[in-house]
Amino acid sequence: MKTTMYMIRHGQSRANLEGRFLGHGDWDLTALGHSQAACAATYLKDIPCDAIYASDLSRAFHTAEHTASAVGLPVIAERDLREINAGEWECMPFEEIEAMYPKAYKRWLEDIDHAQCVNGESVMALQERVVAALRRIAAAHAGQTVFLFTHATPIRVAAAHCLNKAVKDVPWATNASATRFEYEDKQLVLADYSYDAYMGELVTNLPANV
């Protein structure tokens, strides 16, 4: 049986607004982020859904709550949907990371597949974590549709896995956009990436130096 999963990136966070690298740091949404989350909820409420999961970090969990309220389902906290563990880069402005860790950040920008946040998680370890979580959740909801509220890097690495591409060749998903995966016969397939037409002029994304 086919399972459909929508991975929704959280709305704009305070760290997004301030140009900071946020991994496991628990910074919440901005007012714009809540507006983006409300737009996503308006789009998603017309899609029959059987369960809602979210990263346990506030920016993703609170994005999920907008949709949960619209469809009348609880939000299940899922730690494996968290953003990458940023280690020493946590909450730092991107410009400061580039200045203090030039070699490691250059790899992040130019060869993200082989990058690792200093004393944090590697991108490949993140990909293994996220793909395993997607497979586990899909198996638990065979034949159903599930919404998963998460973060930019988890969505990017999951898409790269499905496309059999390098992560560097997949763009960042926009805030509160929806990416759709299908899971059937143990195969995970990317069906649509970073759909955000429902947000109109409210679309935001990460800056070029990330």
Secondary structure, DSSP 8 states (H G I E B T S, - for coil): --EEEEEEE---BHHHHHTB--SS----B-HHHHHHHHHHHHHHTTS--SEEEE-SSHHHHHHHHHHHHHHT--EEE-GGGS----GGGTT-BHHHHHHHSHHHHHHHHH-GGG-B-TTS-BHHHHHHHHHHHHHHHHHHTTT-EEEEEE-HHHHHHHHHHHHT--GGGS----TT-EEEEEEETTEEEEEEEEE-GGGGGG-----TT-
